[in-house]
Amino acid sequence: MGEPVKVFVGRLPRDITEDDFSALMGSQLGLVETILLKDKATGRGKGCGFAKFATIDQALGCVQAMNGAVTVSDTLGPLQVSVASGEAAKHGVPQETMATGQAKLFVGGLPKGADLAAVTDELNAVFSGYGEVTEVYVMNDRTGGCKGAAFVKMASTASANAAMQALHEQYTVTNGVSALEVKFATARADNGPQARQPQMFLQPAANGARGGMGHWPAAHHPMPMQPAPPARGGQVPPPPPGGLRQVAGWTEFCADGGIPYYHHQSTGLTQWEQPPEFQGLPQLPSRSMGGRARPY
């Protein structure tokens, strides 16, 4: 068995005991260990903890079953439960999988120019043998034929792993010239020293209202919401007072150049990688400069 997958649990009462926390999480399939975070000086709980699960699917199952659905304290509200930050990279699973529970696979080695409907039907039939397929997207060329690759979404990582093990370099589709390449889909990135990261652009409303979705005047250019951070692998700066967005104990800050980083107030962890708790939150219209966070 591989390394367990860690799940963050927030909004716990500070007087909860280790036994109570273990009992709370004990109903979830695949539980390996619970860790209640405590204040060293007082011995009281910090209001959060971690639960470790044997597999990614079991960790995601816990999140889906408990997040926002289980309440221990009426004062604190429903528990905040999410796969802990950094677990996606540690277990070689795309962040999208951790956020949605679904696994997206890249499939290469398809016959170029083939009929899209025929390729889609065959992929759906083949991958369905290993679990539920939620979507098949075959990329097309300019003539409307198959471009040679596709994406297949499966309902769980266990199904996706089973499909990869069985099909990668082992299965050839109809009229294919080589065996399939099957792997987890990841965001495409250049590898050179001038590598660029995709940028999202904010457009102001036509009436000048901030954060609208109108068009830029001719004399202006789109403003990137998130500058590409060439030095992102460097040392993470210490968190300053204040902060931008906050969720589940995490606070977002900005380093020099508007590069975002994140600090967890209970665990003390500071990192560049965006925690999954920020998935789905609205983007801020701009970021602060000079290493100091400011509200918007």
C-alpha positions as CSV (number, residue, x, y, z in Angstrom):
1,M,0.0,0.0,0.0
2,G,1.3,3.5,-0.8
3,E,1.5,6.5,1.4
4,P,-1.8,7.5,2.9
5,V,-3.7,10.6,1.6
6,K,-4.2,13.4,4.1
7,V,-7.6,15.2,4.5
8,F,-7.9,18.5,6.4
9,V,-10.9,18.8,8.8
10,G,-11.8,22.3,10.1
11,R,-14.4,23.9,12.3
12,L,-13.9,21.4,15.1
13,P,-14.7,22.5,18.7
14,R,-11.5,23.4,20.6
15,D,-12.5,21.1,23.4
16,I,-12.9,18.0,21.2
17,T,-10.8,15.1,22.4
18,E,-8.6,12.8,20.3
19,D,-10.9,9.9,20.9
20,D,-14.0,12.0,19.9
21,F,-12.2,13.1,16.7
22,S,-11.3,9.5,15.9
23,A,-14.8,8.4,16.5
24,L,-16.1,11.3,14.3
25,M,-14.0,10.2,11.3
26,G,-14.2,6.4,12.0
27,S,-17.3,6.0,9.9
28,Q,-15.4,6.8,6.8
29,L,-14.1,3.9,4.7
30,G,-10.3,3.5,4.6
31,L,-9.4,5.6,7.6
32,V,-5.8,5.0,8.6
33,E,-5.1,7.7,11.3
34,T,-6.4,10.9,12.8
35,I,-4.3,13.8,14.0
36,L,-5.9,16.5,16.2
37,L,-3.9,19.7,16.2
38,K,-3.3,21.1,19.7
39,D,-1.9,24.2,21.2
40,K,1.4,23.2,22.9
41,A,1.0,25.7,25.7
42,T,-2.6,24.8,26.7
43,G,-3.1,21.3,25.3
44,R,-6.4,22.4,23.9
45,G,-7.3,21.7,20.3
46,K,-6.7,24.3,17.6
47,G,-10.1,23.7,16.0
48,C,-8.8,21.5,13.2
49,G,-7.1,18.3,12.4
50,F,-6.1,15.8,9.7
51,A,-7.4,12.3,8.8
52,K,-5.3,10.0,6.7
53,F,-6.9,7.5,4.2
54,A,-5.5,4.5,2.4
55,T,-6.4,5.7,-1.1
56,I,-7.2,8.8,-3.0
57,D,-10.7,7.6,-3.7
58,Q,-11.4,7.0,0.0
59,A,-10.1,10.5,0.8
60,L,-12.3,12.0,-1.8
61,G,-15.2,10.0,-0.5
62,C,-14.7,11.4,2.9
63,V,-14.7,15.0,1.5
64,Q,-17.9,14.4,-0.5
65,A,-19.6,12.8,2.5
66,M,-18.7,15.2,5.2
67,N,-17.8,18.7,3.8
68,G,-20.6,21.1,4.6
69,A,-22.8,18.1,5.6
70,V,-21.7,17.2,9.1
71,T,-22.0,19.7,12.1
72,V,-20.2,19.1,15.4
73,S,-20.8,22.6,16.8
74,D,-23.9,24.7,16.0
75,T,-21.9,27.8,16.8
76,L,-19.1,26.9,14.3
77,G,-21.3,25.5,11.6
78,P,-20.7,22.6,9.2
79,L,-17.3,21.0,9.0
80,Q,-14.9,22.2,6.3
81,V,-13.3,19.0,4.9
82,S,-10.9,19.0,2.0
83,V,-7.9,17.0,0.6
84,A,-4.9,18.6,2.3
85,S,-2.7,21.0,0.2
86,G,0.2,19.3,-1.6
87,E,-1.4,15.8,-1.7
88,A,-2.2,16.1,-5.4
89,A,1.5,16.6,-6.3
90,K,2.7,14.0,-3.8
91,H,0.5,11.3,-5.2
92,G,0.9,12.3,-8.9
93,V,-2.7,13.2,-9.4
94,P,-3.8,16.5,-11.1
95,Q,-5.3,19.1,-8.8
96,E,-8.6,18.9,-10.8
97,T,-9.0,15.4,-9.7
98,M,-8.6,16.4,-6.0
99,A,-11.1,19.2,-6.5
100,T,-13.8,17.3,-8.4
101,G,-13.2,13.6,-7.6
102,Q,-13.1,12.8,-11.3
103,A,-9.9,11.8,-13.2
104,K,-9.1,13.2,-16.6
105,L,-6.9,11.0,-18.9
106,F,-5.0,12.0,-22.0
107,V,-5.2,9.4,-24.7
108,G,-2.8,9.5,-27.6
109,G,-2.1,7.2,-30.5
110,L,-5.5,7.5,-32.2
111,P,-5.8,7.3,-36.0
112,K,-5.5,10.7,-37.5
113,G,-8.3,11.7,-39.8
114,A,-10.6,8.9,-38.5
115,D,-14.4,9.6,-38.0
116,L,-14.9,11.4,-34.6
117,A,-18.1,9.6,-33.7
118,A,-16.6,6.2,-34.4
119,V,-13.5,7.0,-32.3
120,T,-15.6,8.4,-29.5
121,D,-17.8,5.4,-29.4
122,E,-14.9,3.0,-29.3
123,L,-13.1,4.9,-26.5
124,N,-16.3,5.1,-24.5
125,A,-16.8,1.3,-24.8
126,V,-13.2,0.4,-24.0
127,F,-12.7,2.7,-21.0
128,S,-16.2,1.8,-19.6
129,G,-14.8,-1.7,-19.0
130,Y,-12.8,-0.2,-16.1
131,G,-15.3,2.1,-14.5
132,E,-17.8,4.9,-15.2
133,V,-16.9,7.2,-18.0
134,T,-18.3,10.7,-17.6
135,E,-17.0,12.3,-20.8
136,V,-15.0,11.6,-24.0
137,Y,-13.6,14.4,-26.0
138,V,-11.8,13.6,-29.3
139,M,-9.7,16.5,-30.7
140,N,-10.5,17.2,-34.3
141,D,-8.3,18.6,-37.1
142,R,-9.3,21.3,-39.6
143,T,-11.1,18.8,-41.8
144,G,-13.3,17.6,-38.9
145,G,-11.4,14.3,-38.5
146,C,-9.6,12.9,-35.5
147,K,-6.4,14.8,-34.6
148,G,-4.8,11.7,-33.0
149,A,-5.6,12.4,-29.4
150,A,-8.5,12.6,-26.9
151,F,-9.4,13.2,-23.3
152,V,-11.4,10.7,-21.2
153,K,-12.9,11.7,-17.9
154,M,-13.7,8.9,-15.4
155,A,-15.7,9.0,-12.2
156,S,-12.9,7.9,-9.9
157,T,-9.1,7.7,-9.8
158,A,-9.3,4.0,-9.1
159,S,-11.1,3.5,-12.5
160,A,-8.6,5.8,-14.2
161,N,-5.6,3.9,-12.8
162,A,-7.1,0.6,-13.8
163,A,-7.6,1.8,-17.3
164,M,-4.1,3.1,-17.5
165,Q,-2.6,-0.1,-16.3
166,A,-4.6,-2.2,-18.8
167,L,-4.5,0.0,-21.9
168,H,-1.3,2.1,-21.9
169,E,0.9,0.7,-24.7
170,Q,-1.3,-2.4,-24.7
171,Y,-4.4,-1.6,-26.7
172,T,-4.7,-0.4,-30.3
173,V,-8.0,1.1,-31.5
174,T,-9.5,0.3,-34.9
175,N,-7.3,1.5,-37.8
176,G,-4.7,2.6,-35.3
177,V,-1.0,2.4,-36.2
178,S,0.3,2.1,-32.7
179,A,-0.8,1.2,-29.2
180,L,-2.5,3.9,-27.1
181,E,-0.7,6.3,-24.8
182,V,-2.8,6.7,-21.6
183,K,-1.8,9.0,-18.8
184,F,-3.2,11.6,-16.4
185,A,-4.0,14.8,-18.2
186,T,-1.9,17.8,-17.0
187,A,-1.8,21.5,-17.9
188,R,0.5,22.0,-20.9
189,A,3.6,24.0,-20.1
190,D,6.7,24.9,-22.1
191,N,10.0,23.6,-20.7
192,G,12.4,26.3,-21.9
193,P,14.0,29.1,-19.9
194,Q,11.4,31.5,-21.3
195,A,8.5,29.3,-20.3
196,R,5.2,31.1,-20.1
197,Q,2.2,30.3,-18.0
198,P,-1.4,30.7,-19.2
199,Q,-2.8,34.0,-18.1
200,M,-6.4,35.1,-17.4
201,F,-7.4,38.6,-18.4
202,L,-9.8,40.9,-16.7
203,Q,-11.9,43.3,-18.8
204,P,-13.7,46.3,-17.3
205,A,-17.4,46.9,-17.9
206,A,-18.3,49.3,-20.7
207,N,-19.5,51.9,-18.1
208,G,-16.2,51.7,-16.3
209,A,-17.5,49.7,-13.4
210,R,-14.7,47.7,-11.7
211,G,-14.7,44.0,-12.3
212,G,-17.3,44.0,-15.1
213,M,-17.1,42.0,-18.3
214,G,-17.3,44.7,-21.0
215,H,-14.5,45.6,-23.5
216,W,-11.3,47.5,-23.2
217,P,-11.0,50.9,-24.8
218,A,-8.7,51.0,-27.8
219,A,-5.9,52.7,-25.9
220,H,-5.8,50.0,-23.2
221,H,-4.5,46.5,-23.1
222,P,-5.8,43.5,-21.1
223,M,-4.4,43.4,-17.6
224,P,-3.3,39.9,-16.4
225,M,-4.9,38.7,-13.2
226,Q,-2.0,36.4,-12.4
227,P,1.5,37.3,-13.7
228,A,3.7,34.3,-14.6
229,P,6.0,33.7,-11.6
230,P,9.4,32.8,-13.0
231,A,10.9,32.5,-9.5
232,R,8.1,30.5,-8.0
233,G,10.4,27.7,-6.9
234,G,12.3,30.0,-4.6
235,Q,11.9,30.5,-0.9
236,V,8.4,31.3,0.3
237,P,8.4,34.7,2.1
238,P,7.0,34.9,5.6
239,P,3.3,36.0,5.9
240,P,2.8,39.7,6.5
241,P,-0.1,41.1,8.5
242,G,-3.4,41.3,6.7
243,G,-4.0,39.2,3.6
244,L,-6.4,38.8,0.6
245,R,-8.8,35.9,0.5
246,Q,-9.3,33.6,3.5
247,V,-10.9,30.1,3.6
248,A,-10.6,27.0,5.8
249,G,-7.7,28.5,7.8
250,W,-5.7,29.5,4.7
251,T,-4.9,33.1,3.9
252,E,-3.7,34.4,0.5
253,F,-0.8,36.9,0.3
254,C,1.1,38.4,-2.5
255,A,4.9,38.4,-2.9
256,D,6.9,40.9,-5.1
257,G,5.5,41.1,-8.6
258,G,2.1,40.0,-7.5
259,I,2.9,36.3,-7.1
260,P,0.4,34.7,-4.7
261,Y,1.4,32.4,-1.9
262,Y,-0.6,30.9,1.0
263,H,-0.3,30.5,4.8
264,H,-2.3,28.2,7.1
265,Q,-2.8,29.8,10.5
266,S,-3.3,26.5,12.4
267,T,-0.5,24.3,10.9
268,G,1.9,27.2,10.2
269,L,2.5,25.9,6.7
270,T,3.5,28.5,4.1
271,Q,3.6,27.5,0.4
272,W,3.4,28.7,-3.2
273,E,0.9,26.0,-4.3
274,Q,-2.7,27.1,-4.2
275,P,-4.7,25.0,-1.6
276,P,-7.7,23.2,-3.0
277,E,-10.0,25.2,-0.6
278,F,-9.6,28.2,-3.0
279,Q,-11.0,26.3,-6.0
280,G,-14.3,27.9,-7.1
281,L,-13.7,31.2,-5.2
282,P,-14.0,34.3,-7.4
283,Q,-10.7,35.8,-8.6
284,L,-9.6,39.2,-7.3
285,P,-9.5,42.0,-9.9
286,S,-5.8,42.7,-9.3
287,R,-2.9,41.8,-7.1
288,S,-0.8,43.9,-4.8
289,M,2.9,44.7,-5.6
290,G,6.0,45.1,-3.5
291,G,5.5,42.1,-1.2
292,R,2.6,43.7,0.8
293,A,-0.9,42.5,0.7
294,R,-3.7,45.0,0.4
295,P,-7.5,44.6,0.3
296,Y,-9.6,45.4,-2.8
